[in-house]
Amino acid sequence: MNTVRALACGLALLASAAPDAARALAGSPVPVPPGDDSLIGIWRFDAPSAPVASGELAVARRGSTCEATLSGTRATFEIAGRAVRFAFPGEVGRFRGALTANERAIDGFWIPPGATATPLVLERAGRGVWRGTVRPFPDSFTLFLRVFRDDKAALLGAFRNPDRNSTGGAQQYRVSREGDGVRFSAQPYPERPEIRHEAKLVGNNVLKLFWPDLGRAIALRRCTPSQAAAFFPRPPGEPAYRYRRPPITGDGWSTARARDVGIDEEALTRLIQRLIDADPAARRPSLIHSILVARRGKLVLEEYFFGHDRETLHNLRSAGKTFASVMLGAAMWQGVPIAPETKVYDLLAGMGPFANPDPRKSQITLAHLMTHTAGFACDDNDDASPGNEETMQSQRQQPNWWKYTLDLPMAHDPGTRYAYGSANMNLMGAALTKATGTWLPELFDRTVARPLQFGRYHWNLMPNGEGYLGGGASLRPRDLLKVGQAYLDGGAWRGRRIVDASWVTRSTAPHFHISPATTGLDAEHFGDYYGEGDDGYAWHLGGVRSGKRAYPGYAATGNGGQVLLVLPEIELAVVFTGGNYRQGGIWGRWGNEIVGDVIVPAIRR
């Protein structure tokens, strides 16, 4: 589950990269042993992103007609008032924006085929001409395989995928070979059938097998040193890590050395070196993609792993749900007549009539949506629930997922039962869109991204083109950390207010207690999905333990290890991004075992 209470569980940081791999990456040749050992090493498969339009997007106005060009494709349209909207024919993409008051730019979003919107400003390049650059969001797939012998001389294999944690069903496999046939077998759960992947060795450098997550056969090729580098947190053979102050990049962050804000730099150095030395082929590896730390308003630690860097956009998964609370606070501060007490069906009556009429629906408020207590038959942990996120997103009858949710039957009285459901938070998007009269990506851009000086980002869309607020926005880790710093500073970023200080206090206060009783789960199964604790308004409450002390805090958390953790008492905000998808028992421990056990004790004053 994507809850901060999972931050109570432990970090498995196992050391040592394979000596052969380290030698290869240092430039020394690696001999290929005979027999089964000829498989030892690192193999890689790449499925590149599908071809998409990119490059210069130009708009030229001639009288009342405009022409847009991109990658040799043209679209003709007319500007309605200041609104600029056009779509290219075929699977190219579309643009949605508006002329600025002085017509020096067209400010908007590029929407490629699929379900994302990316901010794009077309600058005036001459009379009646505007230009900008379309940069597609990469959607490639890379699969690594490391074959090695463990300390008991057993031949093992570990498949690793940086972005989706595609492992084929197990973290480690026994490897056996007969002729050119290679078998990978594992049984991670004794009560379930053995997992097997049958491969064929072609020559000495290609392994062919069917990969279930892609639904097709793939060919893994033996890696060169440079191709294997991204398999590791950092390429083996690099010099030992030395702490460094994060650079000032012009994105609003003030930076400092850790010692200048009272944090022991040697402790941080040991921590980062431990992350670098972690073995990604371990049975329970921690696949941390980034860690960033801010204290007293200064960014003091910023480190990236597995080929990521500060410009790499990371999918936040359910950590993006917290933007529902931030945007609600921003709308309230700007005077929009909306609040946690707003009744959902009163505000969205125009989407009716609704299926499954029930008098309890009239009592559902935005507060219920933000605490997952609306009472809908909506539970992401129950595959049979009609409101389950995967069920909602895979059905094709209703492209408007807001309407889909409003039509759900009721399962409980509002405010009485906790059931984590992305559809609840997504419905906040409908409320914000209706109350502000603004397309959700535009509202996010105006109330959050621009005031917080975000870099490039991508916002998810529903099939009908409206914004999706159930999670999945992709942005830079530095920008996610700004949200935590703004809340530490009472709702303002570098003197520019985002939300009122009272909203920071109110939205991060406990509003519903999660327990076996409030989820309807027995004690034996409760821990499979939740940890006991409190939720605020789209914030998970809990903080961390350090020694015998508890430090209260609040967090935005997402599947895989996307975490923004804020500890007001010690003026600390921390961001993790990671690739441990569906492994809450791993990433859920980073809060206590990294922040609580290392970073908090490193604070000297």
C-alpha positions as a Python dict, from the first residue, in 0.01 Angstrom:
ca = {
    (1, 'M'): (0, 0, 0),
    (2, 'N'): (103, 358, -65),
    (3, 'T'): (76, 470, 298),
    (4, 'V'): (336, 627, 522),
    (5, 'R'): (260, 366, 782),
    (6, 'A'): (448, 130, 555),
    (7, 'L'): (742, 355, 648),
    (8, 'A'): (750, 149, 965),
    (9, 'C'): (890, -164, 802),
    (10, 'G'): (1323, -227, 707),
    (11, 'L'): (1572, -160, 446),
    (12, 'A'): (1767, -444, 288),
    (13, 'L'): (2089, -288, 172),
    (14, 'L'): (2314, -572, 65),
    (15, 'A'): (2662, -486, -50),
    (16, 'S'): (2907, -580, -323),
    (17, 'A'): (2868, -580, -699),
    (18, 'A'): (2988, -887, -886),
    (19, 'P'): (3368, -884, -910),
    (20, 'D'): (3357, -978, -1280),
    (21, 'A'): (3117, -693, -1352),
    (22, 'A'): (3334, -451, -1160),
    (23, 'R'): (3638, -564, -1356),
    (24, 'A'): (3454, -526, -1686),
    (25, 'L'): (3332, -181, -1604),
    (26, 'A'): (3683, -81, -1504),
    (27, 'G'): (3793, -173, -1855),
    (28, 'S'): (3952, -515, -1795),
    (29, 'P'): (3845, -808, -2014),
    (30, 'V'): (3622, -1070, -1853),
    (31, 'P'): (3695, -1430, -1951),
    (32, 'V'): (3398, -1646, -2048),
    (33, 'P'): (3418, -1969, -1841),
    (34, 'P'): (3315, -2301, -1994),
    (35, 'G'): (2987, -2484, -1933),
    (36, 'D'): (2713, -2333, -1722),
    (37, 'D'): (2946, -2061, -1601),
    (38, 'S'): (2955, -1922, -1954),
    (39, 'L'): (2621, -1764, -1865),
    (40, 'I'): (2774, -1560, -1582),
    (41, 'G'): (2762, -1187, -1642),
    (42, 'I'): (2505, -920, -1722),
    (43, 'W'): (2265, -939, -2015),
    (44, 'R'): (2037, -667, -2150),
    (45, 'F'): (1729, -624, -2368),
    (46, 'D'): (1595, -288, -2489),
    (47, 'A'): (1253, -217, -2638),
    (48, 'P'): (1271, 143, -2761),
    (49, 'S'): (987, 390, -2732),
    (50, 'A'): (735, 384, -3012),
    (51, 'P'): (806, 654, -3273),
    (52, 'V'): (636, 981, -3180),
    (53, 'A'): (639, 1329, -3327),
    (54, 'S'): (899, 1565, -3188),
    (55, 'G'): (1094, 1876, -3277),
    (56, 'E'): (985, 2229, -3358),
    (57, 'L'): (614, 2305, -3336),
    (58, 'A'): (532, 2624, -3525),
    (59, 'V'): (207, 2819, -3548),
    (60, 'A'): (161, 3083, -3818),
    (61, 'R'): (-144, 3312, -3835),
    (62, 'R'): (-261, 3445, -4169),
    (63, 'G'): (-573, 3651, -4132),
    (64, 'S'): (-838, 3451, -3944),
    (65, 'T'): (-673, 3117, -4022),
    (66, 'C'): (-374, 2954, -3853),
    (67, 'E'): (-150, 2671, -3962),
    (68, 'A'): (48, 2450, -3725),
    (69, 'T'): (339, 2236, -3842),
    (70, 'L'): (531, 1957, -3667),
    (71, 'S'): (752, 1687, -3817),
    (72, 'G'): (622, 1758, -4164),
    (73, 'T'): (256, 1735, -4057),
    (74, 'R'): (15, 2028, -4088),
    (75, 'A'): (-306, 2129, -3915),
    (76, 'T'): (-530, 2424, -4005),
    (77, 'F'): (-748, 2591, -3741),
    (78, 'E'): (-891, 2920, -3617),
    (79, 'I'): (-820, 3097, -3290),
    (80, 'A'): (-1139, 3142, -3087),
    (81, 'G'): (-1087, 3453, -2873),
    (82, 'R'): (-756, 3370, -2709),
    (83, 'A'): (-807, 2993, -2709),
    (84, 'V'): (-564, 2803, -2931),
    (85, 'R'): (-658, 2442, -2993),
    (86, 'F'): (-567, 2215, -3279),
    (87, 'A'): (-505, 1849, -3356),
    (88, 'F'): (-282, 1699, -3620),
    (89, 'P'): (-428, 1424, -3837),
    (90, 'G'): (-340, 1067, -3754),
    (91, 'E'): (-153, 958, -3443),
    (92, 'V'): (56, 1275, -3406),
    (93, 'G'): (-92, 1471, -3117),
    (94, 'R'): (-276, 1787, -3026),
    (95, 'F'): (-223, 2120, -2855),
    (96, 'R'): (-440, 2304, -2605),
    (97, 'G'): (-349, 2655, -2493),
    (98, 'A'): (-419, 3027, -2513),
    (99, 'L'): (-257, 3346, -2636),
    (100, 'T'): (-109, 3561, -2362),
    (101, 'A'): (-247, 3911, -2319),
    (102, 'N'): (32, 4072, -2524),
    (103, 'E'): (41, 3784, -2775),
    (104, 'R'): (411, 3730, -2704),
    (105, 'A'): (344, 3362, -2645),
    (106, 'I'): (93, 3082, -2673),
    (107, 'D'): (84, 2917, -2333),
    (108, 'G'): (-47, 2563, -2326),
    (109, 'F'): (3, 2186, -2328),
    (110, 'W'): (121, 1935, -2584),
    (111, 'I'): (-89, 1616, -2575),
    (112, 'P'): (64, 1323, -2763),
    (113, 'P'): (-134, 1008, -2845),
    (114, 'G'): (-200, 838, -2513),
    (115, 'A'): (-286, 997, -2185),
    (116, 'T'): (-44, 1273, -2079),
    (117, 'A'): (-27, 1650, -2104),
    (118, 'T'): (306, 1835, -2099),
    (119, 'P'): (338, 2214, -2056),
    (120, 'L'): (460, 2380, -2374),
    (121, 'V'): (505, 2752, -2442),
    (122, 'L'): (526, 2870, -2803),
    (123, 'E'): (725, 3194, -2808),
    (124, 'R'): (663, 3465, -3067),
    (125, 'A'): (925, 3439, -3340),
    (126, 'G'): (796, 3711, -3569),
    (127, 'R'): (474, 3876, -3669),
    (128, 'G'): (200, 3616, -3640),
    (129, 'V'): (448, 3331, -3582),
    (130, 'W'): (510, 3131, -3261),
    (131, 'R'): (750, 2842, -3205),
    (132, 'G'): (831, 2586, -2938),
    (133, 'T'): (992, 2243, -2906),
    (134, 'V'): (801, 1919, -2853),
    (135, 'R'): (1006, 1672, -2649),
    (136, 'P'): (833, 1333, -2612),
    (137, 'F'): (820, 1146, -2284),
    (138, 'P'): (1028, 828, -2328),
    (139, 'D'): (837, 504, -2285),
    (140, 'S'): (1115, 254, -2343),
    (141, 'F'): (1157, -80, -2167),
    (142, 'T'): (1493, -216, -2052),
    (143, 'L'): (1542, -557, -1894),
    (144, 'F'): (1867, -666, -1731),
    (145, 'L'): (1964, -1018, -1631),
    (146, 'R'): (2254, -1090, -1399),
    (147, 'V'): (2371, -1452, -1376),
    (148, 'F'): (2607, -1528, -1089),
    (149, 'R'): (2708, -1785, -827),
    (150, 'D'): (2616, -1723, -466),
    (151, 'D'): (2831, -1800, -162),
    (152, 'K'): (2715, -2163, -179),
    (153, 'A'): (2820, -2192, -545),
    (154, 'A'): (2457, -2212, -666),
    (155, 'L'): (2406, -2062, -1012),
    (156, 'L'): (2142, -1789, -983),
    (157, 'G'): (1979, -1534, -1208),
    (158, 'A'): (1810, -1202, -1129),
    (159, 'F'): (1599, -1009, -1380),
    (160, 'R'): (1576, -635, -1315),
    (161, 'N'): (1379, -363, -1492),
    (162, 'P'): (1455, -5, -1378),
    (163, 'D'): (1112, 147, -1439),
    (164, 'R'): (847, -118, -1370),
    (165, 'N'): (1030, -376, -1158),
    (166, 'S'): (948, -643, -1414),
    (167, 'T'): (1112, -952, -1265),
    (168, 'G'): (909, -1232, -1421),
    (169, 'G'): (754, -1317, -1086),
    (170, 'A'): (1057, -1376, -862),
    (171, 'Q'): (1356, -1181, -736),
    (172, 'Q'): (1604, -1465, -791),
    (173, 'Y'): (1596, -1784, -1000),
    (174, 'R'): (1789, -2106, -1003),
    (175, 'V'): (1964, -2135, -1338),
    (176, 'S'): (2027, -2466, -1516),
    (177, 'R'): (2150, -2541, -1864),
    (178, 'E'): (2126, -2841, -2096),
    (179, 'G'): (2284, -2784, -2434),
    (180, 'D'): (2152, -2457, -2566),
    (181, 'G'): (1848, -2472, -2336),
    (182, 'V'): (1854, -2254, -2023),
    (183, 'R'): (1592, -2276, -1749),
    (184, 'F'): (1519, -2011, -1486),
    (185, 'S'): (1307, -2155, -1203),
    (186, 'A'): (1185, -2023, -869),
    (187, 'Q'): (915, -2089, -614),
    (188, 'P'): (891, -1775, -397),
    (189, 'Y'): (559, -1890, -249),
    (190, 'P'): (544, -2255, -137),
    (191, 'E'): (167, -2268, -181),
    (192, 'R'): (189, -2159, -547),
    (193, 'P'): (325, -2339, -855),
    (194, 'E'): (689, -2303, -951),
    (195, 'I'): (771, -2014, -1184),
    (196, 'R'): (968, -2115, -1492),
    (197, 'H'): (1116, -1926, -1785),
    (198, 'E'): (1268, -2135, -2064),
    (199, 'A'): (1539, -1969, -2271),
    (200, 'K'): (1755, -2064, -2566),
    (201, 'L'): (2121, -1969, -2588),
    (202, 'V'): (2213, -1858, -2939),
    (203, 'G'): (2585, -1858, -2993),
    (204, 'N'): (2746, -1730, -2677),
    (205, 'N'): (2598, -1384, -2656),
    (206, 'V'): (2219, -1405, -2701),
    (207, 'L'): (1949, -1551, -2475),
    (208, 'K'): (1601, -1578, -2626),
    (209, 'L'): (1293, -1624, -2407),
    (210, 'F'): (929, -1528, -2378),
    (211, 'W'): (879, -1235, -2138),
    (212, 'P'): (526, -1233, -1989),
    (213, 'D'): (514, -863, -1902),
    (214, 'L'): (565, -775, -2268),
    (215, 'G'): (367, -1070, -2400),
    (216, 'R'): (632, -1160, -2656),
    (217, 'A'): (970, -1318, -2710),
    (218, 'I'): (1278, -1108, -2642),
    (219, 'A'): (1652, -1145, -2698),
    (220, 'L'): (1886, -1059, -2412),
    (221, 'R'): (2239, -979, -2523),
    (222, 'R'): (2557, -993, -2321),
    (223, 'C'): (2640, -641, -2202),
    (224, 'T'): (2938, -427, -2281),
    (225, 'P'): (3067, -236, -1977),
    (226, 'S'): (2882, 83, -2069),
    (227, 'Q'): (2558, -106, -2134),
    (228, 'A'): (2575, -270, -1792),
    (229, 'A'): (2635, 52, -1598),
    (230, 'A'): (2266, 131, -1533),
    (231, 'F'): (2213, -211, -1376),
    (232, 'F'): (2402, -88, -1071),
    (233, 'P'): (2326, 208, -842),
    (234, 'R'): (2654, 355, -970),
    (235, 'P'): (2896, 193, -1216),
    (236, 'P'): (3137, -38, -1030),
    (237, 'G'): (3493, 87, -1028),
    (238, 'E'): (3402, 449, -963),
    (239, 'P'): (3601, 627, -688),
    (240, 'A'): (3455, 621, -337),
    (241, 'Y'): (3170, 865, -287),
    (242, 'R'): (3249, 1211, -151),
    (243, 'Y'): (2975, 1435, -15),
    (244, 'R'): (2904, 1740, -230),
    (245, 'R'): (2677, 2039, -195),
    (246, 'P'): (2391, 2035, -447),
    (247, 'P'): (2431, 2291, -724),
    (248, 'I'): (2219, 2603, -762),
    (249, 'T'): (2039, 2561, -1093),
    (250, 'G'): (1805, 2861, -1103),
    (251, 'D'): (1496, 2657, -1010),
    (252, 'G'): (1438, 2839, -681),
    (253, 'W'): (1630, 2610, -448),
    (254, 'S'): (1887, 2761, -216),
    (255, 'T'): (2153, 2506, -140),
    (256, 'A'): (2405, 2463, 139),
    (257, 'R'): (2653, 2217, 275),
    (258, 'A'): (2490, 1977, 519),
    (259, 'R'): (2718, 2091, 801),
    (260, 'D'): (2585, 2447, 760),
    (261, 'V'): (2238, 2330, 863),
    (262, 'G'): (2360, 2104, 1140),
    (263, 'I'): (2385, 1767, 964),
    (264, 'D'): (2694, 1548, 992),
    (265, 'E'): (2835, 1512, 641),
    (266, 'E'): (3029, 1197, 729),
    (267, 'A'): (2703, 1023, 820),
    (268, 'L'): (2553, 1122, 485),
    (269, 'T'): (2867, 1004, 307),
    (270, 'R'): (2844, 661, 471),
    (271, 'L'): (2474, 640, 383),
    (272, 'I'): (2523, 720, 14),
    (273, 'Q'): (2819, 483, -13),
    (274, 'R'): (2602, 209, 137),
    (275, 'L'): (2335, 276, -126),
    (276, 'I'): (2599, 270, -399),
    (277, 'D'): (2739, -61, -273),
    (278, 'A'): (2397, -229, -256),
    (279, 'D'): (2361, -534, -481),
    (280, 'P'): (2061, -498, -715),
    (281, 'A'): (2062, -875, -771),
    (282, 'A'): (2001, -945, -401),
    (283, 'R'): (1689, -1135, -297),
    (284, 'R'): (1525, -819, -158),
    (285, 'P'): (1712, -523, -310),
    (286, 'S'): (1631, -161, -236),
    (287, 'L'): (1606, 2, -578),
    (288, 'I'): (1641, 365, -472),
    (289, 'H'): (1651, 598, -772),
    (290, 'S'): (1706, 922, -581),
    (291, 'I'): (1733, 1068, -233),
    (292, 'L'): (1707, 1441, -160),
    (293, 'V'): (1721, 1617, 177),
    (294, 'A'): (1629, 1974, 269),
    (295, 'R'): (1671, 2130, 610),
    (296, 'R'): (1592, 2484, 724),
    (297, 'G'): (1497, 2577, 372),
    (298, 'K'): (1821, 2460, 211),
    (299, 'L'): (1871, 2167, -24),
    (300, 'V'): (2171, 1985, 125),
    (301, 'L'): (2170, 1639, -32),
    (302, 'E'): (2079, 1535, -387),
    (303, 'E'): (2194, 1199, -518),
    (304, 'Y'): (2069, 980, -803),
    (305, 'F'): (2119, 615, -890),
    (306, 'F'): (2056, 356, -1165),
    (307, 'G'): (2114, 606, -1444),
    (308, 'H'): (1874, 870, -1313),
    (309, 'D'): (1973, 1237, -1278),
    (310, 'R'): (1814, 1564, -1167),
    (311, 'E'): (1637, 1614, -1501),
    (312, 'T'): (1491, 1263, -1511),
    (313, 'L'): (1115, 1279, -1464),
    (314, 'H'): (988, 1017, -1222),
    (315, 'N'): (635, 878, -1213),
    (316, 'L'): (504, 958, -864),
    (317, 'R'): (232, 693, -869),
    (318, 'S'): (-1, 758, -573),
    (319, 'A'): (221, 1027, -422),
    (320, 'G'): (55, 1246, -686),
    (321, 'K'): (-277, 1208, -503),
    (322, 'T'): (-156, 1463, -249),
    (323, 'F'): (-182, 1731, -518),
    (324, 'A'): (-560, 1705, -470),
    (325, 'S'): (-518, 1850, -122),
    (326, 'V'): (-266, 2112, -234),
    (327, 'M'): (-488, 2233, -520),
    (328, 'L'): (-793, 2241, -294),
    (329, 'G'): (-602, 2457, -46),
    (330, 'A'): (-483, 2684, -328),
    (331, 'A'): (-837, 2723, -464),
    (332, 'M'): (-973, 2806, -119),
    (333, 'W'): (-699, 3065, -59),
    (334, 'Q'): (-786, 3226, -394),
    (335, 'G'): (-1150, 3258, -290),
    (336, 'V'): (-1309, 2973, -487),
    (337, 'P'): (-1630, 2860, -308),
    (338, 'I'): (-1513, 2507, -230),
    (339, 'A'): (-1408, 2337, 94),
    (340, 'P'): (-1373, 1991, 252),
    (341, 'E'): (-1738, 2018, 357),
    (342, 'T'): (-1859, 2067, -4),
    (343, 'K'): (-2112, 1801, -99),
    (344, 'V'): (-1991, 1606, -402),
    (345, 'Y'): (-2324, 1534, -567),
    (346, 'D'): (-2448, 1890, -521),
    (347, 'L'): (-2137, 2026, -694),
    (348, 'L'): (-2141, 1767, -974),
    (349, 'A'): (-2516, 1741, -1027),
    (350, 'G'): (-2470, 1838, -1391),
    (351, 'M'): (-2315, 1497, -1461),
    (352, 'G'): (-2638, 1322, -1363),
    (353, 'P'): (-2860, 1133, -1369),
    (354, 'F'): (-2661, 875, -1175),
    (355, 'A'): (-2684, 498, -1163),
    (356, 'N'): (-2740, 315, -836),
    (357, 'P'): (-2932, 595, -663),
    (358, 'D'): (-2884, 590, -288),
    (359, 'P'): (-2974, 859, -32),
    (360, 'R'): (-2630, 816, 126),
    (361, 'K'): (-2467, 964, -185),
    (362, 'S'): (-2604, 1309, -97),
    (363, 'Q'): (-2393, 1304, 221),
    (364, 'I'): (-2054, 1245, 54),
    (365, 'T'): (-1816, 1539, 94),
    (366, 'L'): (-1474, 1624, -42),
    (367, 'A'): (-1335, 1535, 301),
    (368, 'H'): (-1467, 1182, 253),
    (369, 'L'): (-1295, 1157, -85),
    (370, 'M'): (-961, 1275, 55),
    (371, 'T'): (-974, 1023, 342),
    (372, 'H'): (-1097, 728, 130),
    (373, 'T'): (-1416, 706, 335),
    (374, 'A'): (-1678, 805, 75),
    (375, 'G'): (-1849, 467, 109),
    (376, 'F'): (-1846, 378, -262),
    (377, 'A'): (-1796, 16, -366),
    (378, 'C'): (-1443, 124, -441),
    (379, 'D'): (-1142, -66, -304),
    (380, 'D'): (-808, -93, -484),
    (381, 'N'): (-718, -392, -267),
    (382, 'D'): (-1019, -594, -381),
    (383, 'D'): (-1009, -720, -739),
    (384, 'A'): (-1384, -783, -723),
    (385, 'S'): (-1464, -422, -629),
    (386, 'P'): (-1630, -237, -921),
    (387, 'G'): (-1446, 80, -819),
    (388, 'N'): (-1103, -88, -819),
    (389, 'E'): (-863, 135, -1014),
    (390, 'E'): (-760, -134, -1261),
    (391, 'T'): (-1124, -228, -1321),
    (392, 'M'): (-1218, 136, -1381),
    (393, 'Q'): (-928, 200, -1615),
    (394, 'S'): (-961, -120, -1817),
    (395, 'Q'): (-1334, -91, -1888),
    (396, 'R'): (-1427, 82, -2216),
    (397, 'Q'): (-1795, 162, -2170),
    (398, 'Q'): (-1742, 488, -1978),
    (399, 'P'): (-1441, 705, -2078),
    (400, 'N'): (-1535, 963, -1814),
    (401, 'W'): (-1397, 806, -1497),
    (402, 'W'): (-1559, 1078, -1284),
    (403, 'K'): (-1901, 967, -1408),
    (404, 'Y'): (-1798, 603, -1365),
    (405, 'T'): (-1725, 670, -997),
    (406, 'L'): (-2040, 874, -936),
    (407, 'D'): (-2241, 583, -1080),
    (408, 'L'): (-2091, 325, -843),
    (409, 'P'): (-2313, 158, -585),
    (410, 'M'): (-2265, 243, -220),
    (411, 'A'): (-2110, -15, 12),
    (412, 'H'): (-2100, 181, 341),
    (413, 'D'): (-2223, 497, 505),
    (414, 'P'): (-1993, 791, 425),
    (415, 'G'): (-1728, 851, 690),
    (416, 'T'): (-1751, 508, 853),
    (417, 'R'): (-1528, 272, 655),
    (418, 'Y'): (-1175, 320, 514),
    (419, 'A'): (-1107, 157, 175),
    (420, 'Y'): (-815, 286, -28),
    (421, 'G'): (-942, 376, -373),
    (422, 'S'): (-778, 588, -642),
    (423, 'A'): (-1122, 664, -787),
    (424, 'N'): (-1201, 863, -471),
    (425, 'M'): (-909, 1098, -517),
    (426, 'N'): (-963, 1120, -892),
    (427, 'L'): (-1315, 1247, -823),
    (428, 'M'): (-1149, 1540, -644),
    (429, 'G'): (-1036, 1639, -993),
    (430, 'A'): (-1397, 1669, -1105),
    (431, 'A'): (-1479, 1888, -805),
    (432, 'L'): (-1180, 2116, -862),
    (433, 'T'): (-1248, 2140, -1236),
    (434, 'K'): (-1613, 2228, -1180),
    (435, 'A'): (-1554, 2475, -896),
    (436, 'T'): (-1273, 2662, -1071),
    (437, 'G'): (-1394, 2627, -1430),
    (438, 'T'): (-1040, 2525, -1522),
    (439, 'W'): (-900, 2219, -1697),
    (440, 'L'): (-714, 2025, -1429),
    (441, 'P'): (-364, 2037, -1587),
    (442, 'E'): (-404, 2414, -1629),
    (443, 'L'): (-516, 2445, -1266),
    (444, 'F'): (-215, 2244, -1147),
    (445, 'D'): (17, 2453, -1361),
    (446, 'R'): (-126, 2781, -1230),
    (447, 'T'): (-160, 2694, -861),
    (448, 'V'): (131, 2456, -802),
    (449, 'A'): (385, 2410, -1082),
    (450, 'R'): (453, 2772, -1171),
    (451, 'P'): (450, 2917, -820),
    (452, 'L'): (689, 2641, -712),
    (453, 'Q'): (913, 2697, -1018),
    (454, 'F'): (875, 2343, -1148),
    (455, 'G'): (1074, 2225, -1444),
    (456, 'R'): (925, 2001, -1711),
    (457, 'Y'): (653, 1757, -1600),
    (458, 'H'): (376, 1535, -1737),
    (459, 'W'): (18, 1518, -1613),
    (460, 'N'): (-201, 1212, -1670),
    (461, 'L'): (-531, 1236, -1855),
    (462, 'M'): (-844, 1023, -1865),
    (463, 'P'): (-969, 881, -2198),
    (464, 'N'): (-1206, 1177, -2234),
    (465, 'G'): (-917, 1426, -2212),
    (466, 'E'): (-987, 1550, -1860),
    (467, 'G'): (-713, 1546, -1598),
    (468, 'Y'): (-661, 1238, -1383),
    (469, 'L'): (-599, 1299, -1011),
    (470, 'G'): (-567, 939, -893),
    (471, 'G'): (-186, 953, -920),
    (472, 'G'): (82, 913, -1182),
    (473, 'A'): (210, 1265, -1249),
    (474, 'S'): (575, 1259, -1359),
    (475, 'L'): (814, 1527, -1239),
    (476, 'R'): (1164, 1597, -1114),
    (477, 'P'): (1245, 1491, -756),
    (478, 'R'): (1371, 1844, -682),
    (479, 'D'): (1024, 1975, -763),
    (480, 'L'): (843, 1724, -544),
    (481, 'L'): (1065, 1828, -254),
    (482, 'K'): (952, 2190, -301),
    (483, 'V'): (601, 2090, -195),
    (484, 'G'): (738, 1970, 138),
    (485, 'Q'): (947, 2284, 185),
    (486, 'A'): (651, 2507, 106),
    (487, 'Y'): (446, 2330, 373),
    (488, 'L'): (732, 2363, 623),
    (489, 'D'): (727, 2735, 544),
    (490, 'G'): (356, 2770, 620),
    (491, 'G'): (230, 2731, 264),
    (492, 'A'): (471, 2959, 76),
    (493, 'W'): (765, 2904, -156),
    (494, 'R'): (1033, 3173, -162),
    (495, 'G'): (783, 3430, -40),
    (496, 'R'): (508, 3333, -285),
    (497, 'R'): (204, 3187, -113),
    (498, 'I'): (64, 2858, -244),
    (499, 'V'): (-189, 2776, 29),
    (500, 'D'): (-289, 2947, 351),
    (501, 'A'): (-91, 2850, 663),
    (502, 'S'): (-414, 2737, 825),
    (503, 'W'): (-464, 2487, 542),
    (504, 'V'): (-120, 2337, 606),
    (505, 'T'): (-224, 2276, 965),
    (506, 'R'): (-574, 2158, 883),
    (507, 'S'): (-489, 1927, 594),
    (508, 'T'): (-206, 1753, 782),
    (509, 'A'): (-411, 1699, 1099),
    (510, 'P'): (-564, 1354, 1166),
    (511, 'H'): (-911, 1317, 1014),
    (512, 'F'): (-961, 940, 1008),
    (513, 'H'): (-802, 652, 1196),
    (514, 'I'): (-714, 339, 998),
    (515, 'S'): (-747, 16, 1196),
    (516, 'P'): (-893, -334, 1160),
    (517, 'A'): (-1222, -198, 1290),
    (518, 'T'): (-1245, 92, 1040),
    (519, 'T'): (-1138, -120, 742),
    (520, 'G'): (-1354, -420, 826),
    (521, 'L'): (-1049, -648, 806),
    (522, 'D'): (-954, -898, 1072),
    (523, 'A'): (-626, -844, 1254),
    (524, 'E'): (-459, -1129, 1065),
    (525, 'H'): (-518, -975, 721),
    (526, 'F'): (-515, -605, 810),
    (527, 'G'): (-135, -590, 795),
    (528, 'D'): (-135, -726, 440),
    (529, 'Y'): (-284, -397, 320),
    (530, 'Y'): (-249, -127, 583),
    (531, 'G'): (-66, -12, 893),
    (532, 'E'): (-260, 133, 1184),
    (533, 'G'): (-248, 511, 1190),
    (534, 'D'): (-417, 831, 1079),
    (535, 'D'): (-483, 1004, 750),
    (536, 'G'): (-513, 1376, 689),
    (537, 'Y'): (-660, 1528, 376),
    (538, 'A'): (-466, 1333, 109),
    (539, 'W'): (-164, 1320, 340),
    (540, 'H'): (-55, 1010, 531),
    (541, 'L'): (41, 1082, 892),
    (542, 'G'): (298, 907, 1105),
    (543, 'G'): (650, 1043, 1080),
    (544, 'V'): (947, 827, 1180),
    (545, 'R'): (1108, 668, 1485),
    (546, 'S'): (1468, 745, 1572),
    (547, 'G'): (1602, 557, 1869),
    (548, 'K'): (1346, 587, 2144),
    (549, 'R'): (1189, 902, 2001),
    (550, 'A'): (906, 947, 1753),
    (551, 'Y'): (915, 1247, 1522),
    (552, 'P'): (564, 1331, 1399),
    (553, 'G'): (526, 1408, 1032),
    (554, 'Y'): (323, 1366, 719),
    (555, 'A'): (394, 1216, 380),
    (556, 'A'): (285, 1169, 22),
    (557, 'T'): (366, 812, -82),
    (558, 'G'): (342, 609, -400),
    (559, 'N'): (395, 254, -519),
    (560, 'G'): (758, 166, -580),
    (561, 'G'): (904, 407, -326),
    (562, 'Q'): (790, 754, -432),
    (563, 'V'): (797, 935, -98),
    (564, 'L'): (783, 1295, 21),
    (565, 'L'): (833, 1293, 398),
    (566, 'V'): (803, 1610, 609),
    (567, 'L'): (915, 1633, 976),
    (568, 'P'): (823, 1983, 1097),
    (569, 'E'): (983, 1951, 1443),
    (570, 'I'): (1333, 1934, 1295),
    (571, 'E'): (1260, 2141, 979),
    (572, 'L'): (1335, 1844, 756),
    (573, 'A'): (1192, 1734, 422),
    (574, 'V'): (1310, 1422, 238),
    (575, 'V'): (1226, 1278, -103),
    (576, 'F'): (1284, 925, -225),
    (577, 'T'): (1204, 789, -568),
    (578, 'G'): (1240, 420, -636),
    (579, 'G'): (1164, 113, -842),
    (580, 'N'): (1040, -136, -581),
    (581, 'Y'): (692, -159, -732),
    (582, 'R'): (449, -379, -541),
    (583, 'Q'): (713, -422, -272),
    (584, 'G'): (588, -202, 11),
    (585, 'G'): (774, -420, 259),
    (586, 'I'): (1097, -284, 109),
    (587, 'W'): (1035, 81, 24),
    (588, 'G'): (806, 122, 324),
    (589, 'R'): (1110, 87, 551),
    (590, 'W'): (1313, 371, 407),
    (591, 'G'): (1150, 624, 638),
    (592, 'N'): (1260, 456, 958),
    (593, 'E'): (1580, 289, 844),
    (594, 'I'): (1725, 575, 641),
    (595, 'V'): (1563, 890, 779),
    (596, 'G'): (1508, 769, 1135),
    (597, 'D'): (1823, 562, 1180),
    (598, 'V'): (2072, 771, 983),
    (599, 'I'): (1962, 1122, 890),
    (600, 'V'): (1788, 1226, 1213),
    (601, 'P'): (2079, 1108, 1435),
    (602, 'A'): (2315, 1298, 1203),
    (603, 'I'): (2148, 1628, 1299),
    (604, 'R'): (2379, 1792, 1551),
    (605, 'R'): (2191, 2110, 1626),
}
